[in-house]
Amino acid sequence: MIELLSVFISHSSSDYEVITKVKETLEVQGVYVYLAEEDVRAGTSLPAKIEDAIRRCDVVLAILTSKASKSAWVQQELGYAKAIGKLIIPLVEEGVNVTGFLTGVEYIKFDPRNLDPALRKIKEYLTKLKESKEFKEMLGVLILIALGAFAAYYLTHKK
């Protein structure tokens, strides 16, 4: 079965309007979007929950606004994602400096008053990633089928 592309959004909860628009746009494209605040697990470790979600996702989308760039949580999420080798796609508000773990990483700029151009770029890029993931999954299935057929032939023609 081909799975959806999954995206962990690293963000400041203060940026609700931007986050909501990005999430809705990606979900329409068939992307599973993870937001920590929508995954309430009262009584469990928040850092462990975040780490687990980042590990399970295909991509981390870092929405860096003036508020998010100052968030210790965002910096920790990005540091963890980088440490485990996740692809991080920075979406950076105009006027915000890219620092920390994202220094030197190519990013997409956005204007919070007009998100559409940035959303188009993200959709195009994620569509390519999704197609690549689907191809790899289909190739894996085909390889398993071929190995199964080979094993069946070998077992039935073994002398």
ZADRENVEX-758259 format. One record per residue (C-alpha): residue in three letters; x, y, z. Coordinates in steps of 0.1 Angstrom, whole numbers, plus 2048, in hexadecimal, padded with zeros to 3 digits. Example, Ala and Ser with C-alpha at 12.3 -4.5 7.8 and 13.67 -1.06 7.14 Angstrom:
<nodes>
+------+-----+-----+-----+
: resn :  c1 :  c2 :  c3 :
+------+-----+-----+-----+
:  ala : 87B : 7D3 : 84E :
:  ser : 889 : 7F5 : 847 :
+------+-----+-----+-----+
</nodes>
This chain:
<nodes>
+------+-----+-----+-----+
: resn :  c1 :  c2 :  c3 :
+------+-----+-----+-----+
:  met : 800 : 800 : 800 :
:  ile : 80D : 822 : 7F7 :
:  glu : 80D : 839 : 815 :
:  leu : 807 : 85F : 816 :
:  leu : 824 : 876 : 817 :
:  ser : 826 : 882 : 83C :
:  val : 832 : 8A4 : 847 :
:  phe : 83A : 8AF : 86A :
:  ile : 835 : 8D5 : 86D :
:  ser : 84D : 8E6 : 885 :
:  his : 83E : 907 : 88E :
:  ser : 834 : 920 : 8A9 :
:  ser : 810 : 91B : 8B5 :
:  ser : 80D : 941 : 8B3 :
:  asp : 80D : 93F : 88D :
:  tyr : 7EB : 92E : 88C :
:  glu : 7DE : 93E : 86C :
:  val : 7FD : 935 : 858 :
:  ile : 7FF : 912 : 866 :
:  thr : 7DA : 90C : 85E :
:  lys : 7DD : 917 : 83A :
:  val : 7FC : 902 : 834 :
:  lys : 7EC : 8E3 : 844 :
:  glu : 7CC : 8E7 : 831 :
:  thr : 7DF : 8EB : 810 :
:  leu : 7F5 : 8CD : 815 :
:  glu : 7D8 : 8B7 : 820 :
:  val : 7C5 : 8BF : 800 :
:  gln : 7E4 : 8B2 : 7EE :
:  gly : 7E2 : 891 : 800 :
:  val : 7FD : 898 : 819 :
:  tyr : 7FA : 88C : 83D :
:  val : 803 : 8AA : 853 :
:  tyr : 80D : 8A6 : 877 :
:  leu : 808 : 8C2 : 890 :
:  ala : 812 : 8BA : 8B4 :
:  glu : 7F5 : 8CE : 8C3 :
:  glu : 7DC : 8B8 : 8B0 :
:  asp : 7EC : 898 : 8BF :
:  val : 7E2 : 89B : 8E4 :
:  arg : 7F0 : 880 : 8F9 :
:  ala : 7EB : 88D : 91D :
:  gly : 803 : 87F : 936 :
:  thr : 81E : 875 : 91C :
:  ser : 83F : 884 : 916 :
:  leu : 83C : 8A1 : 8FD :
:  pro : 861 : 89E : 8F1 :
:  ala : 85C : 879 : 8EB :
:  lys : 83C : 87F : 8D8 :
:  ile : 84D : 899 : 8C2 :
:  glu : 86B : 883 : 8BB :
:  asp : 855 : 866 : 8B2 :
:  ala : 841 : 87C : 89A :
:  ile : 860 : 889 : 889 :
:  arg : 86E : 866 : 885 :
:  arg : 84E : 85A : 875 :
:  cys : 84B : 877 : 85C :
:  asp : 85A : 879 : 83A :
:  val : 861 : 89E : 83B :
:  val : 863 : 8BA : 855 :
:  leu : 855 : 8DB : 849 :
:  ala : 863 : 8F7 : 85F :
:  ile : 84D : 915 : 85E :
:  leu : 864 : 931 : 86A :
:  thr : 853 : 951 : 873 :
:  ser : 861 : 96C : 88A :
:  lys : 851 : 959 : 8A7 :
:  ala : 85B : 936 : 89D :
:  ser : 87F : 940 : 897 :
:  lys : 881 : 949 : 8BC :
:  ser : 870 : 929 : 8C8 :
:  ala : 886 : 910 : 8DB :
:  trp : 86E : 8F4 : 8D1 :
:  val : 871 : 8FC : 8AC :
:  gln : 897 : 8FC : 8AF :
:  gln : 897 : 8DB : 8C2 :
:  glu : 880 : 8CB : 8A9 :
:  leu : 896 : 8D6 : 88C :
:  gly : 8B5 : 8CA : 89E :
:  tyr : 8A6 : 8A8 : 8A4 :
:  ala : 89A : 8A5 : 880 :
:  lys : 8BC : 8AF : 873 :
:  ala : 8CD : 896 : 88A :
:  ile : 8B8 : 879 : 87D :
:  gly : 8BC : 883 : 859 :
:  lys : 899 : 890 : 851 :
:  leu : 894 : 8A7 : 834 :
:  ile : 88C : 8C9 : 841 :
:  ile : 87A : 8E2 : 82B :
:  pro : 87C : 905 : 83A :
:  leu : 85F : 91C : 832 :
:  val : 86C : 93E : 83D :
:  glu : 859 : 95E : 843 :
:  glu : 867 : 97C : 830 :
:  gly : 87D : 990 : 848 :
:  val : 886 : 972 : 85E :
:  asn : 8AB : 967 : 85F :
:  val : 8B2 : 942 : 85C :
:  thr : 8C9 : 937 : 878 :
:  gly : 8D2 : 919 : 88C :
:  phe : 8CD : 8F7 : 87C :
:  leu : 8C0 : 906 : 85C :
:  thr : 8DE : 91C : 854 :
:  gly : 8E8 : 915 : 830 :
:  val : 8C8 : 901 : 828 :
:  glu : 8B4 : 90C : 809 :
:  tyr : 892 : 919 : 813 :
:  ile : 871 : 927 : 806 :
:  lys : 868 : 94A : 810 :
:  phe : 845 : 954 : 817 :
:  asp : 831 : 973 : 81D :
:  pro : 816 : 96D : 838 :
:  arg : 7FE : 984 : 826 :
:  asn : 802 : 970 : 806 :
:  leu : 80B : 94B : 80C :
:  asp : 800 : 93E : 7EA :
:  pro : 821 : 941 : 7D8 :
:  ala : 834 : 92F : 7F3 :
:  leu : 818 : 915 : 7F6 :
:  arg : 81B : 90E : 7D1 :
:  lys : 840 : 907 : 7D5 :
:  ile : 83B : 8F0 : 7F2 :
:  lys : 81F : 8DD : 7E0 :
:  glu : 835 : 8D8 : 7C2 :
:  tyr : 853 : 8CC : 7D6 :
:  leu : 83E : 8B5 : 7EC :
:  thr : 82D : 8A6 : 7CD :
:  lys : 84F : 89D : 7BF :
:  leu : 859 : 88D : 7E1 :
:  lys : 838 : 87A : 7E2 :
:  glu : 83C : 86D : 7BF :
:  ser : 85F : 862 : 7C8 :
:  lys : 853 : 851 : 7E7 :
:  glu : 837 : 83F : 7D4 :
:  phe : 850 : 833 : 7BA :
:  lys : 868 : 826 : 7D4 :
:  glu : 84B : 814 : 7E6 :
:  met : 83E : 805 : 7C5 :
:  leu : 862 : 7FA : 7BC :
:  gly : 864 : 7E9 : 7DE :
:  val : 844 : 7D6 : 7D8 :
:  leu : 84F : 7CB : 7B6 :
:  ile : 870 : 7BF : 7C4 :
:  leu : 85E : 7AB : 7DE :
:  ile : 847 : 79C : 7C4 :
:  ala : 864 : 793 : 7AE :
:  leu : 877 : 783 : 7CC :
:  gly : 857 : 76F : 7D5 :
:  ala : 853 : 763 : 7B1 :
:  phe : 878 : 759 : 7B0 :
:  ala : 875 : 746 : 7D1 :
:  ala : 856 : 734 : 7C5 :
:  tyr : 866 : 72A : 7A4 :
:  tyr : 885 : 71F : 7B6 :
:  leu : 872 : 70A : 7CF :
:  thr : 85C : 6F9 : 7B5 :
:  his : 879 : 6F2 : 79E :
:  lys : 892 : 6E7 : 7B7 :
:  lys : 8A0 : 6C4 : 7B0 :
+------+-----+-----+-----+
</nodes>
